[in-house]
Amino acid sequence: MVNQILLNPVIIVPIAIAIIFILAGIRVIKQYERAVKFRLGVFVGILEPGLKWIIPIVDRIEKVDLRVVTVDIPAQEVISKDNVPMKVNGVLFFKVIDADKAILEVEQYKFAISQLSQSALRDMAGKSDLDTILAKREEIGERIRAIVDVETDPWGIKVTDVKIKDIELPDNMKRAMAHQAEAERDRRARIILAEAEEQAAQRLANAGEVIDKSPAALKLRLYQTLAEIASEKNSTIVFPFPEEMMEFIRNKNDTKK
């Protein structure tokens, strides 16, 4: 009797349909996700993380990742304020704050953010000269972040950071910059050498003043130099006889006479 009931299609089919209906409505929302729920096309709420059930066919959900998302900014061909052509690329970081706005207010928010970031990068590079772009990447990235963040705020999206990655210059500009850098290094080396020579000359002048005031110091320095030379092997030294000694000898001879 029981077997006949279980094998009865009138009973089995509804049970199978009910099981399929229940299983079809099961959804798992991960910890870092939120699900925007629609019923017959109308927004009805946000589903939190966990095991959820929706009415199949009637309900529909769109999951939104709340983690920080990275968007590459493709290389943009721009001309700087001082008319230097270049290619600049970067990377943008953002996260969704309001999942419902990200779905309801804009279509394909990732694509929209990519387009905004490219436009902002071209605009900022065109308003800056080459030296500023090379030296102040972080500042330019922050300006781009602020511009894109204002535009994406109504979408429930927060732009957290923008980094300028690579700046590609024409070959002739690279060579010119290399020559400029070499000239700058040469200029600095000449300045350092000139400063060293100036210091040496000043010290020699100071030493000359001291020697002028004390002739004995000059003689002492002479003897020290001779001693250093004599310490070398096979050295023959010829130096004038001290004038004071000659004067002493002449005085002795005069006394004897």
Secondary structure, DSSP 8 states (H G I E B T S, - for coil): -HHHHHT-HHHHHHHHHHHHHHHHTEEEE-TTEEEEEEETTEEEEEE-SEEEE--TTTEEEEEEE-S-EEEEEEEEEEE-TTS-EEEEEEEEEEEES-HHHHHHS-SSHHHHHHHHHHHHHHHHHHTS-HHHHHH-HHHHHHHHHHHHHHHHGGGTEEEEEEEEEEEE--HHHHHHHHHHHHHHHHHHHHHHHHHHHHHHHHHHHHHHHHHHH-HHHHHHHHHHHHHHHHTSTT--------HHHHHHHHHHHHHH-
